Amino acid sequence: MAACVPEYGACAAAACCAPHRCFRQSQFFAQCGRACPRDPSWECHAERMRRVGVILSRWGSWPAWTPLLMHTLRANAKVEFLLVTDVRPAGTLPPNVAVHNVSLDGLLARARATVGSRLVSLGGTDGGKFASGVSANKVNDLKPMYGEIFADLLAEFGWWGHLQEDVVLGE
């Protein structure tokens, strides 16, 4: 069996070593990498522009209507949903849903490192707390910045958005 090709190696004839994949620039050249190269001449840019990723973030337990939410996410098979959470929802997830385990401390660390947030905590004193003690207002304030905060998760998507867990989607 042939050995896998390391990062930046030519991958026309052999498979890339995990976690890399083969990216094609032309019919004459392809190389292994973690993500699509920045140069727009690579074929993966056209593929990436067709992909839509939507972040759905939730910390603490999931609500009783989560099975309905998952049903509506499954009905939108052309969209990839990224659940950013510290608790995996119960049951089998649709194939277009991926769970990314991020604690609230992890969210704060990402916000500080990427957008320069000075938040010390996500707990609020305004009474707008979830049952887990997290302020709904503070987390919602960060959502418009998810493109920067979760740039590593969204790098493969041409389009991204965020969604609340209490929204039911149509197909």
Residue pairs with C-beta under 8 A, 6 or more apart in sequence:
2 14
2 15
3 14
4 14
4 15
4 16
4 17
4 18
5 11
5 14
5 15
5 16
5 17
5 20
5 22
5 32
6 16
6 17
6 20
6 32
7 16
7 17
7 20
7 32
7 33
7 34
8 31
8 32
8 33
9 16
9 31
9 32
10 29
10 30
10 31
11 22
11 30
11 31
11 32
12 22
12 29
12 30
15 22
16 22
16 32
16 33
17 32
19 34
20 32
20 33
20 34
21 32
21 33
22 30
22 31
22 32
23 30
23 31
23 32
23 33
23 36
23 37
23 42
23 43
23 44
24 30
24 42
24 43
24 44
25 31
25 37
25 39
25 41
25 42
25 43
26 41
35 155
35 156
36 42
36 44
36 45
36 47
36 48
36 155
36 156
37 44
48 156
48 157
48 158
49 158
49 159
50 158
51 80
51 156
51 157
51 158
51 159
52 78
52 79
52 80
52 157
52 158
52 159
52 160
52 161
53 79
53 80
53 81
53 82
53 153
53 154
53 156
53 157
53 159
53 160
53 161
54 79
54 80
54 81
54 82
54 160
54 161
54 162
54 163
55 81
55 82
55 84
55 146
55 150
55 153
55 154
55 160
55 161
55 162
55 163
56 81
56 82
56 83
56 84
56 162
56 163
56 164
56 165
57 83
57 84
57 85
57 102
57 107
57 139
57 143
57 146
57 162
58 83
58 84
58 85
58 87
58 165
59 85
59 86
59 87
59 103
59 104
59 107
59 130
59 132
59 134
59 139
60 86
60 87
60 130
60 131
60 132
60 134
61 87
61 131
61 132
62 87
62 89
62 90
62 165
63 165
63 166
65 166
66 89
66 90
66 91
66 165
67 91
68 168
69 165
69 167
69 168
70 89
70 91
70 93
70 94
70 97
72 168
72 169
72 170
73 79
73 81
73 94
73 96
73 97
73 169
74 94
74 95
74 96
74 97
75 169
75 170
75 171
76 96
76 169
76 171
77 94
77 95
77 96
79 96
80 96
80 97
80 98
80 157
81 94
81 96
81 97
81 98
81 163
82 98
82 100
82 150
82 153
82 154
83 89
83 93
83 97
83 98
83 99
83 100
84 100
84 102
84 107
84 150
84 153
85 99
85 100
85 101
85 102
86 101
86 102
86 103
86 104
88 99
88 101
89 99
93 99
100 153
102 110
104 122
104 134
107 122
107 139
107 142
107 149
108 117
108 119
108 121
108 122
110 149
110 150
111 117
111 119
111 142
111 145
111 149
112 118
112 119
114 145
114 148
114 149
114 151
115 145
115 148
115 149
117 142
117 145
119 138
121 138
122 134
122 135
122 138
122 139
123 129
123 133
123 134
123 135
123 138
124 135
124 136
124 137
124 138
126 135
126 137
128 135
128 136
128 137
129 135
129 136
130 136
142 149
143 162
146 154
146 160
146 162
147 154
147 160
154 160
163 169
